[in-house]
Structure formats: C-alpha cells, structure tokens
Amino acid sequence: MITRTATARYEGMGKTGKGWISTGSGVMQDQRYGFGSRFEGEPGTNPEELIAAAHAGCFTMALSFALAREGIDEGRLETTARVKLEQEGEGFRVSRSDLELKASVPGLDEDRLRTLAQDAKANCPISKLLKAEMELTVTVD
C-alpha cells in the first residue's frame, strides 16, 4: 500500500483567515489558500483546483497505461479537469468533475481510443474516490 500526504495549515478563522498547503513530496510548499483564492479569484490555490489536478493526472496516466497495454508507445494525451463547487444549503459540495481529453494517438482507431478512455475514467483511483458526477469529453487530433 502507498500512502501520500499533504498538510493544510490555517491561521485566523473564516473569511479573514489565511492558509497554506504543502505536499509530502515537497512539490508544493506553503502554497497560499483561503477564502479569496477559493471564492473570489485571488492568487493562491484551493481544494477544488487540487482535486482537478489529481483527477486530470490520474485519468491521463491510467489511459496512458491502457494504451501501452495495446502496444501503443507514441502519441500525446492532454486532459483538463473542471471541478464544480456549488452551494448546497448552508454549505458547499463538489458536484461534478468533468474531464476533457485531447488525444493524438497515431495508428489507433478512434472508437478504441474512446472505449479505453471511458474505462480509464471509470477505473482510475481518483474517479473511484470522487462521489461527484463525471463526464468525459474526448477530442482527437
């Protein structure tokens, strides 16, 4: 089993508080986040952006490995994930994570690519973790 870690620190409370997020690998170190970066477009990161990055990365890697199993070793995959945060009652919820794949995979039938992409969407670990609705859009160059 592999365990990954991240740490969030928040000083002050509510809208006036300020936070920092760091990852165990050190790739992110004390990245700012808070009300402004989450809800008002201010500089810094936010949990939904990090979920989007995780989902895009996980899906793309899963599809890459599926293509490798098909004997494909050339091509390009680029995925954008759009995670939606919506108000629900007094709080908020992540309501969906939509994936948009742009793929250039020479020598592979488009229908096969779409089948492999749907399987990667359903089975990558982050997709399995999320309880939100998900949609996948595929664009083939």
ROSESE-999678 format. One record per atom (N, C-alpha, C, O): atom name; z, x, y; residue in three letters; residue number from 1. Coordinates in steps of 0.2 Angstrom, whole numbers, plus 5000, padded with zeros to 4 digits. Atoms other than C-alpha are relative to their C-alpha. Last residue first. Example, Ala and Ser with C-alpha at 12.3 -4.5 7.8 and 13.67 -1.06 7.14 Angstrom:
<pts>
 at    z    x    y  aa   i
  N 4999 4996 4994 Ser   2
 CA 5036 5068 4995 Ser   2
  C 5003 4996 5005 Ser   2
  O 5004 4999 5011 Ser   2
  N 5000 5004 4994 Ala   1
 CA 5039 5062 4978 Ala   1
  C 5000 5004 5006 Ala   1
  O 5003 5009 5005 Ala   1
</pts>
This chain:
<pts>
 at    z    x    y  aa   i
  N 5005 4996 4996 Asp 141
 CA 4833 4968 5077 Asp 141
  C 4994 5000 4996 Asp 141
  O 4989 5003 4999 Asp 141
  N 5003 4995 5003 Val 140
 CA 4844 4955 5068 Val 140
  C 4994 5003 5004 Val 140
  O 4990 4999 5007 Val 140
  N 5006 4999 4997 Thr 139
 CA 4856 4944 5077 Thr 139
  C 4997 5006 4997 Thr 139
  O 5000 5011 4996 Thr 139
  N 5004 4994 5002 Val 138
 CA 4870 4936 5067 Val 138
  C 4994 5001 5004 Val 138
  O 4990 4996 5004 Val 138
  N 5006 5000 4998 Thr 137
 CA 4883 4924 5073 Thr 137
  C 4996 5006 4999 Thr 137
  O 4999 5012 5000 Thr 137
  N 5004 4994 5000 Leu 136
 CA 4899 4922 5064 Leu 136
  C 4993 4998 5002 Leu 136
  O 4990 4994 5000 Leu 136
  N 5008 5001 5001 Glu 135
 CA 4911 4908 5067 Glu 135
  C 4997 5007 5001 Glu 135
  O 4999 5011 5004 Glu 135
  N 5004 4994 4999 Met 134
 CA 4930 4908 5065 Met 134
  C 4993 4998 4999 Met 134
  O 4991 4994 4995 Met 134
  N 5006 5002 5002 Glu 133
 CA 4944 4895 5066 Glu 133
  C 4995 5006 5002 Glu 133
  O 4997 5010 5006 Glu 133
  N 5004 5003 4995 Ala 132
 CA 4961 4903 5068 Ala 132
  C 4993 4998 4997 Ala 132
  O 4991 5001 4992 Ala 132
  N 5000 5007 5002 Lys 131
 CA 4973 4907 5054 Lys 131
  C 4996 4996 5005 Lys 131
  O 4995 4989 5005 Lys 131
  N 5001 5005 4995 Leu 130
 CA 4969 4925 5055 Leu 130
  C 5000 4993 4997 Leu 130
  O 4997 4992 4993 Leu 130
  N 4994 5001 4996 Leu 129
 CA 4975 4936 5041 Leu 129
  C 5000 4995 5005 Leu 129
  O 5005 4991 5006 Leu 129
  N 4995 5004 5005 Lys 128
 CA 4961 4933 5029 Lys 128
  C 5006 4999 5004 Lys 128
  O 5010 4994 5003 Lys 128
  N 5002 5007 5001 Ser 127
 CA 4949 4937 5043 Ser 127
  C 5005 4997 4996 Ser 127
  O 5006 4991 4998 Ser 127
  N 4998 5004 4993 Ile 126
 CA 4959 4953 5047 Ile 126
  C 4998 4993 5000 Ile 126
  O 5001 4989 5002 Ile 126
  N 4993 5001 5000 Pro 125
 CA 4958 4959 5028 Pro 125
  C 5002 4996 5007 Pro 125
  O 5007 4992 5007 Pro 125
  N 4997 4994 4997 Cys 124
 CA 4939 4957 5027 Cys 124
  C 5007 4998 5002 Cys 124
  O 5009 4992 5003 Cys 124
  N 4995 4996 5004 Asn 123
 CA 4935 4943 5015 Asn 123
  C 5002 5006 5003 Asn 123
  O 5006 5010 5000 Asn 123
  N 4995 5004 5004 Ala 122
 CA 4927 4928 5024 Ala 122
  C 5005 5005 4997 Ala 122
  O 5011 5003 4996 Ala 122
  N 4996 5004 4996 Lys 121
 CA 4918 4938 5037 Lys 121
  C 5005 4996 4996 Lys 121
  O 5011 4996 4999 Lys 121
  N 4996 4995 4997 Ala 120
 CA 4912 4951 5024 Ala 120
  C 5004 4996 5005 Ala 120
  O 5010 4998 5006 Ala 120
  N 4995 4998 5005 Asp 119
 CA 4905 4937 5013 Asp 119
  C 5005 5005 5004 Asp 119
  O 5011 5004 5002 Asp 119
  N 4995 5006 5001 Gln 118
 CA 4896 4929 5028 Gln 118
  C 5006 5002 4995 Gln 118
  O 5011 5000 4996 Gln 118
  N 4996 5001 4994 Ala 117
 CA 4889 4946 5032 Ala 117
  C 5005 4994 5000 Ala 117
  O 5010 4995 5002 Ala 117
  N 4995 4995 5001 Leu 116
 CA 4883 4949 5014 Leu 116
  C 5004 5000 5007 Leu 116
  O 5010 5001 5006 Leu 116
  N 4995 5002 5006 Thr 115
 CA 4874 4932 5014 Thr 115
  C 5006 5006 5000 Thr 115
  O 5011 5004 4999 Thr 115
  N 4996 5006 4998 Arg 114
 CA 4866 4935 5031 Arg 114
  C 5005 4999 4995 Arg 114
  O 5011 4997 4997 Arg 114
  N 4995 4997 4995 Leu 113
 CA 4860 4953 5026 Leu 113
  C 5005 4994 5002 Leu 113
  O 5011 4995 5003 Leu 113
  N 4994 4996 5004 Arg 112
 CA 4853 4945 5010 Arg 112
  C 5005 5003 5005 Arg 112
  O 5011 5003 5004 Arg 112
  N 4996 5005 5004 Asp 111
 CA 4843 4932 5020 Asp 111
  C 5006 5003 4997 Asp 111
  O 5012 5001 4996 Asp 111
  N 4995 5004 4995 Glu 110
 CA 4837 4945 5032 Glu 110
  C 5004 4995 4997 Glu 110
  O 5010 4995 4999 Glu 110
  N 5002 5006 4998 Asp 109
 CA 4829 4956 5018 Asp 109
  C 5005 4996 5004 Asp 109
  O 5011 4997 5003 Asp 109
  N 4995 5005 5003 Leu 108
 CA 4835 4974 5018 Leu 108
  C 4997 4993 5003 Leu 108
  O 4996 4992 5009 Leu 108
  N 5001 5001 5007 Gly 107
 CA 4822 4988 5021 Gly 107
  C 5004 4995 4996 Gly 107
  O 5004 4994 4990 Gly 107
  N 5007 5000 5003 Pro 106
 CA 4828 4993 5038 Pro 106
  C 5000 4999 4992 Pro 106
  O 5004 5002 4989 Pro 106
  N 5000 4997 5007 Val 105
 CA 4845 4987 5043 Val 105
  C 4993 5000 4997 Val 105
  O 4992 4995 4993 Val 105
  N 5007 4997 5001 Ser 104
 CA 4846 4984 5062 Ser 104
  C 5001 5003 4993 Ser 104
  O 5004 5009 4993 Ser 104
  N 5001 4996 5006 Ala 103
 CA 4861 4972 5065 Ala 103
  C 4993 5003 5000 Ala 103
  O 4988 4999 5001 Ala 103
  N 5007 4998 4999 Lys 102
 CA 4868 4963 5080 Lys 102
  C 4999 5006 4995 Lys 102
  O 5003 5011 4994 Lys 102
  N 5002 4994 5003 Leu 101
 CA 4884 4954 5074 Leu 101
  C 4992 5001 5002 Leu 101
  O 4988 4997 5002 Leu 101
  N 5007 5000 4998 Glu 100
 CA 4893 4941 5085 Glu 100
  C 4997 5007 4997 Glu 100
  O 4999 5012 5000 Glu 100
  N 5003 4994 5001 Leu  99
 CA 4910 4936 5078 Leu  99
  C 4993 5000 5002 Leu  99
  O 4989 4995 4999 Leu  99
  N 5007 5000 5002 Asp  98
 CA 4920 4922 5084 Asp  98
  C 4997 5007 5000 Asp  98
  O 4999 5011 5004 Asp  98
  N 5003 4993 5000 Ser  97
 CA 4939 4922 5083 Ser  97
  C 4993 5000 4998 Ser  97
  O 4992 4999 4992 Ser  97
  N 5006 4998 5004 Arg  96
 CA 4947 4905 5086 Arg  96
  C 4999 5007 5001 Arg  96
  O 5001 5010 5006 Arg  96
  N 5003 5006 5004 Ser  95
 CA 4962 4895 5092 Ser  95
  C 4994 5002 4996 Ser  95
  O 4992 4999 4992 Ser  95
  N 5007 4997 5001 Val  94
 CA 4974 4909 5097 Val  94
  C 4996 4995 4996 Val  94
  O 4998 4993 4990 Val  94
  N 5001 4998 5007 Arg  93
 CA 4989 4898 5102 Arg  93
  C 4993 5003 5001 Arg  93
  O 4988 5002 5005 Arg  93
  N 5007 4998 5001 Phe  92
 CA 4998 4895 5119 Phe  92
  C 4999 5002 4992 Phe  92
  O 5004 5003 4988 Phe  92
  N 5002 4993 5002 Gly  91
 CA 5014 4887 5124 Gly  91
  C 4993 5001 4999 Gly  91
  O 4989 4998 5002 Gly  91
  N 4996 4995 4995 Glu  90
 CA 5022 4872 5132 Glu  90
  C 4998 5007 4999 Glu  90
  O 4999 5011 5003 Glu  90
  N 4994 5003 4998 Gly  89
 CA 5009 4860 5123 Gly  89
  C 5003 5005 5005 Gly  89
  O 5000 5006 5011 Gly  89
  N 4998 5005 5005 Glu  88
 CA 4995 4871 5117 Glu  88
  C 5007 4998 5001 Glu  88
  O 5012 5001 5000 Glu  88
  N 4994 5003 4999 Gln  87
 CA 4986 4882 5130 Gln  87
  C 5001 4994 4995 Gln  87
  O 4997 4990 4993 Gln  87
  N 5000 5006 4997 Glu  86
 CA 4971 4891 5123 Glu  86
  C 5008 4997 5000 Glu  86
  O 5012 4999 4996 Glu  86
  N 4993 5002 5000 Leu  85
 CA 4968 4909 5118 Leu  85
  C 5000 4994 5004 Leu  85
  O 4998 4993 5010 Leu  85
  N 4998 5005 4995 Lys  84
 CA 4951 4912 5112 Lys  84
  C 5007 4999 5000 Lys  84
  O 5010 4997 4994 Lys  84
  N 4994 5004 5002 Val  83
 CA 4946 4928 5103 Val  83
  C 5002 4996 5005 Val  83
  O 5002 4998 5011 Val  83
  N 4998 5004 4994 Arg  82
 CA 4928 4934 5105 Arg  82
  C 5006 4996 4998 Arg  82
  O 5005 4991 4994 Arg  82
  N 4995 5005 5002 Ala  81
 CA 4923 4948 5093 Ala  81
  C 5002 4996 5006 Ala  81
  O 5004 5000 5011 Ala  81
  N 4995 5003 4995 Thr  80
 CA 4908 4958 5096 Thr  80
  C 5004 4995 4998 Thr  80
  O 5001 4990 4995 Thr  80
  N 4996 5007 5000 Thr  79
 CA 4900 4967 5082 Thr  79
  C 5004 4999 5006 Thr  79
  O 5008 5004 5007 Thr  79
  N 4996 5001 4994 Glu  78
 CA 4887 4981 5081 Glu  78
  C 5003 4993 5001 Glu  78
  O 4999 4988 5001 Glu  78
  N 4996 5006 4999 Leu  77
 CA 4879 4987 5065 Leu  77
  C 5004 5000 5006 Leu  77
  O 5007 5005 5008 Leu  77
  N 4995 5000 4994 Arg  76
 CA 4866 5001 5064 Arg  76
  C 5003 4993 5000 Arg  76
  O 4999 4988 4999 Arg  76
  N 5000 5006 4996 Gly  75
 CA 4855 5006 5049 Gly  75
  C 5005 5001 5006 Gly  75
  O 5009 5006 5006 Gly  75
  N 5003 4999 4994 Glu  74
 CA 4853 5019 5035 Glu  74
  C 5001 4993 5004 Glu  74
  O 5001 4988 5001 Glu  74
  N 4996 4994 4997 Asp  73
 CA 4863 5021 5019 Asp  73
  C 4998 5001 5007 Asp  73
  O 5000 5006 5010 Asp  73
  N 5002 4999 4993 Ile  72
 CA 4858 5005 5010 Ile  72
  C 5004 5005 5003 Ile  72
  O 5011 5005 5003 Ile  72
  N 5004 4994 5000 Gly  71
 CA 4861 5006 4991 Gly  71
  C 4997 5001 5007 Gly  71
  O 4993 5006 5007 Gly  71
  N 5007 5002 5002 Glu  70
 CA 4867 4988 4989 Glu  70
  C 4995 5006 5001 Glu  70
  O 4989 5005 5000 Glu  70
  N 5000 5002 5007 Arg  69
 CA 4885 4995 4988 Arg  69
  C 4993 4997 4998 Arg  69
  O 4991 4998 4992 Arg  69
  N 5000 4994 5004 Ala  68
 CA 4882 5004 5004 Ala  68
  C 5000 4998 4993 Ala  68
  O 4996 5002 4989 Ala  68
  N 5007 4997 5000 Leu  67
 CA 4878 4987 5012 Leu  67
  C 4999 5006 4996 Leu  67
  O 4994 5007 4993 Leu  67
  N 5004 5004 5004 Ala  66
 CA 4894 4980 5006 Ala  66
  C 4993 5002 5000 Ala  66
  O 4990 5002 4995 Ala  66
  N 4999 4998 5007 Phe  65
 CA 4903 4995 5013 Phe  65
  C 4996 4995 4996 Phe  65
  O 4994 4998 4990 Phe  65
  N 5003 4994 5001 Ser  64
 CA 4895 4992 5030 Ser  64
  C 5001 5002 4993 Ser  64
  O 4997 5005 4990 Ser  64
  N 5007 5001 5001 Leu  63
 CA 4899 4974 5030 Leu  63
  C 4997 5007 4998 Leu  63
  O 4992 5007 4994 Leu  63
  N 5001 5003 5006 Ala  62
 CA 4918 4978 5027 Ala  62
  C 4992 4999 4999 Ala  62
  O 4990 5000 4993 Ala  62
  N 4999 4995 5005 Met  61
 CA 4917 4991 5041 Met  61
  C 4999 4996 4993 Met  61
  O 4996 4999 4989 Met  61
  N 5005 4996 5000 Thr  60
 CA 4910 4978 5053 Thr  60
  C 5000 5005 4994 Thr  60
  O 4995 5007 4991 Thr  60
  N 5006 5003 5003 Phe  59
 CA 4922 4965 5048 Phe  59
  C 4994 5005 5000 Phe  59
  O 4991 5005 4995 Phe  59
  N 4999 5002 5007 Cys  58
 CA 4937 4976 5051 Cys  58
  C 4994 4997 4997 Cys  58
  O 4992 4999 4991 Cys  58
  N 5000 4994 5004 Gly  57
 CA 4931 4983 5067 Gly  57
  C 5001 4999 4993 Gly  57
  O 4997 5002 4989 Gly  57
  N 5006 4997 5000 Ala  56
 CA 4927 4967 5075 Ala  56
  C 4999 5006 4996 Ala  56
  O 4994 5007 4992 Ala  56
  N 5004 5004 5004 His  55
 CA 4943 4959 5069 His  55
  C 4993 5003 5000 His  55
  O 4990 5003 4995 His  55
  N 4998 5000 5007 Ala  54
 CA 4954 4973 5075 Ala  54
  C 4995 4996 4996 Ala  54
  O 4993 4998 4991 Ala  54
  N 5002 4993 5002 Ala  53
 CA 4945 4974 5092 Ala  53
  C 5002 5001 4992 Ala  53
  O 4997 5004 4989 Ala  53
  N 5007 5000 5000 Ala  52
 CA 4947 4955 5094 Ala  52
  C 4997 5007 4998 Ala  52
  O 4993 5007 4994 Ala  52
  N 5003 5004 5006 Ile  51
 CA 4965 4956 5089 Ile  51
  C 4993 5000 5000 Ile  51
  O 4990 5001 4994 Ile  51
  N 4999 4995 5006 Leu  50
 CA 4968 4970 5102 Leu  50
  C 4998 4996 4993 Leu  50
  O 4996 4999 4989 Leu  50
  N 5005 4995 5000 Glu  49
 CA 4960 4959 5115 Glu  49
  C 5001 5005 4994 Glu  49
  O 4996 5007 4991 Glu  49
  N 5006 5004 5002 Glu  48
 CA 4971 4944 5111 Glu  48
  C 4994 5006 4999 Glu  48
  O 4990 5005 4995 Glu  48
  N 5000 5001 5007 Pro  47
 CA 4987 4955 5112 Pro  47
  C 4993 4997 4997 Pro  47
  O 4991 4999 4992 Pro  47
  N 4996 5006 5001 Asn  46
 CA 4983 4961 5130 Asn  46
  C 4999 4999 4992 Asn  46
  O 4995 5001 4989 Asn  46
  N 5002 5004 5006 Thr  45
 CA 4976 4976 5138 Thr  45
  C 5004 4994 4999 Thr  45
  O 5008 4992 5003 Thr  45
  N 4995 5000 5006 Gly  44
 CA 4978 4983 5155 Gly  44
  C 4997 4996 4994 Gly  44
  O 4992 4993 4995 Gly  44
  N 5001 4995 5005 Pro  43
 CA 4969 4980 5172 Pro  43
  C 5006 5000 4995 Pro  43
  O 5011 4999 4996 Pro  43
  N 4998 4993 4998 Glu  42
 CA 4971 4963 5179 Glu  42
  C 4999 5005 4995 Glu  42
  O 4998 5004 4989 Glu  42
  N 5005 4995 4999 Gly  41
 CA 4961 4948 5173 Gly  41
  C 5002 5007 5003 Gly  41
  O 4997 5011 5005 Gly  41
  N 5003 5000 4993 Glu  40
 CA 4974 4935 5177 Glu  40
  C 4994 5005 5001 Glu  40
  O 4992 5006 5006 Glu  40
  N 5002 5006 4998 Phe  39
 CA 4981 4929 5160 Phe  39
  C 4996 5000 5007 Phe  39
  O 4993 4995 5009 Phe  39
  N 5001 5005 5005 Arg  38
 CA 4984 4943 5149 Arg  38
  C 4997 4994 5003 Arg  38
  O 4992 4991 4999 Arg  38
  N 5005 4998 5004 Ser  37
 CA 4982 4958 5161 Ser  37
  C 4998 4995 4994 Ser  37
  O 4993 4995 4992 Ser  37
  N 5006 4999 4996 Gly  36
 CA 4992 4949 5174 Gly  36
  C 4994 5002 4996 Gly  36
  O 4989 5000 4997 Gly  36
  N 5002 5006 4998 Phe  35
 CA 5006 4943 5162 Phe  35
  C 4993 5000 5004 Phe  35
  O 4988 4997 5002 Phe  35
  N 4995 5004 4997 Gly  34
 CA 5009 4960 5155 Gly  34
  C 4996 4993 5002 Gly  34
  O 4990 4992 4999 Gly  34
  N 5002 5007 5001 Tyr  33
 CA 5000 4975 5147 Tyr  33
  C 5006 4995 5003 Tyr  33
  O 5011 4998 5004 Tyr  33
  N 4997 5005 4997 Arg  32
 CA 4999 4993 5150 Arg  32
  C 4998 4993 4998 Arg  32
  O 4992 4992 4996 Arg  32
  N 5005 5004 4996 Gln  31
 CA 4994 5005 5137 Gln  31
  C 5003 4994 5003 Gln  31
  O 5007 4991 5000 Gln  31
  N 4997 5003 4994 Asp  30
 CA 5009 5017 5133 Asp  30
  C 4994 4996 5004 Asp  30
  O 4994 4997 5010 Asp  30
  N 4993 4998 4998 Gln  29
 CA 4999 5027 5120 Gln  29
  C 5002 4997 5007 Gln  29
  O 4999 4999 5012 Gln  29
  N 4998 5004 4994 Met  28
 CA 4984 5020 5111 Met  28
  C 5007 5002 5001 Met  28
  O 5012 5002 4997 Met  28
  N 5006 5002 4996 Val  27
 CA 4976 5032 5099 Val  27
  C 5001 4996 5006 Val  27
  O 4998 4997 5011 Val  27
  N 5001 4996 4993 Gly  26
 CA 4993 5039 5095 Gly  26
  C 4994 4998 5003 Gly  26
  O 4993 5001 5009 Gly  26
  N 5004 4995 5001 Ser  25
 CA 4992 5034 5076 Ser  25
  C 4999 5004 5007 Ser  25
  O 4997 5010 5007 Ser  25
  N 4998 4995 5004 Gly  24
 CA 5007 5024 5077 Gly  24
  C 4996 5006 5000 Gly  24
  O 4998 5012 4999 Gly  24
  N 5001 5001 5007 Thr  23
 CA 5000 5013 5091 Thr  23
  C 5003 5006 4996 Thr  23
  O 5004 5012 4999 Thr  23
  N 5002 4993 5003 Ser  22
 CA 5007 5011 5108 Ser  22
  C 4999 4999 4993 Ser  22
  O 5002 4994 4989 Ser  22
  N 5001 5001 5007 Ile  21
 CA 5009 4995 5119 Ile  21
  C 4997 5007 4998 Ile  21
  O 4993 5010 5001 Ile  21
  N 5004 4994 5002 Trp  20
 CA 5017 4995 5136 Trp  20
  C 4999 4999 4993 Trp  20
  O 5004 4997 4989 Trp  20
  N 5000 4998 5006 Gly  19
 CA 5024 4980 5146 Gly  19
  C 4996 5006 4998 Gly  19
  O 4991 5007 5002 Gly  19
  N 5005 4996 5001 Lys  18
 CA 5029 4974 5163 Lys  18
  C 5001 5003 4993 Lys  18
  O 5006 5004 4991 Lys  18
  N 4999 4994 5004 Gly  17
 CA 5039 4960 5168 Gly  17
  C 4994 5004 4999 Gly  17
  O 4989 5002 5001 Gly  17
  N 4999 4994 4997 Thr  16
 CA 5036 4949 5183 Thr  16
  C 5002 5006 4996 Thr  16
  O 5002 5012 4998 Thr  16
  N 5006 4998 4996 Lys  15
 CA 5028 4935 5174 Lys  15
  C 5001 5007 5004 Lys  15
  O 4996 5010 5005 Lys  15
  N 5005 5005 4998 Gly  14
 CA 5042 4933 5161 Gly  14
  C 4994 5003 5004 Gly  14
  O 4992 5009 5003 Gly  14
  N 5002 5006 5004 Met  13
 CA 5055 4946 5160 Met  13
  C 4995 4996 5003 Met  13
  O 4994 4996 5009 Met  13
  N 5000 5006 4996 Gly  12
 CA 5059 4964 5165 Gly  12
  C 4998 4994 4996 Gly  12
  O 4995 4995 4990 Gly  12
  N 4994 4999 4996 Glu  11
 CA 5054 4978 5154 Glu  11
  C 4999 4995 5006 Glu  11
  O 4994 4994 5009 Glu  11
  N 5000 5005 4994 Tyr  10
 CA 5043 4975 5139 Tyr  10
  C 5006 5001 5004 Tyr  10
  O 5012 5000 5002 Tyr  10
  N 4993 4999 4996 Arg   9
 CA 5040 4988 5125 Arg   9
  C 4998 4995 5006 Arg   9
  O 4993 4996 5009 Arg   9
  N 5000 5003 4994 Ala   8
 CA 5027 4985 5111 Ala   8
  C 5007 5000 5004 Ala   8
  O 5012 4998 5001 Ala   8
  N 4993 5002 4997 Thr   7
 CA 5026 4996 5096 Thr   7
  C 4998 4997 5007 Thr   7
  O 4994 5000 5011 Thr   7
  N 5001 5000 4992 Ala   6
 CA 5012 4998 5084 Ala   6
  C 5006 4998 5003 Ala   6
  O 5010 4994 5000 Ala   6
  N 4995 5002 4996 Thr   5
 CA 5012 5002 5065 Thr   5
  C 4998 5000 5007 Thr   5
  O 4993 5004 5009 Thr   5
  N 5002 4997 4994 Arg   4
 CA 5001 5004 5050 Arg   4
  C 5005 4997 5005 Arg   4
  O 5008 4991 5004 Arg   4
  N 4997 5003 4995 Thr   3
 CA 5007 5002 5032 Thr   3
  C 4998 5003 5007 Thr   3
  O 4999 5009 5007 Thr   3
  N 5000 4996 4993 Ile   2
 CA 4996 5006 5018 Ile   2
  C 5003 4996 5005 Ile   2
  O 5002 4990 5005 Ile   2
  N 5000 5004 4994 Met   1
 CA 5000 5000 5000 Met   1
  C 5000 5004 5006 Met   1
  O 5003 5010 5006 Met   1
</pts>
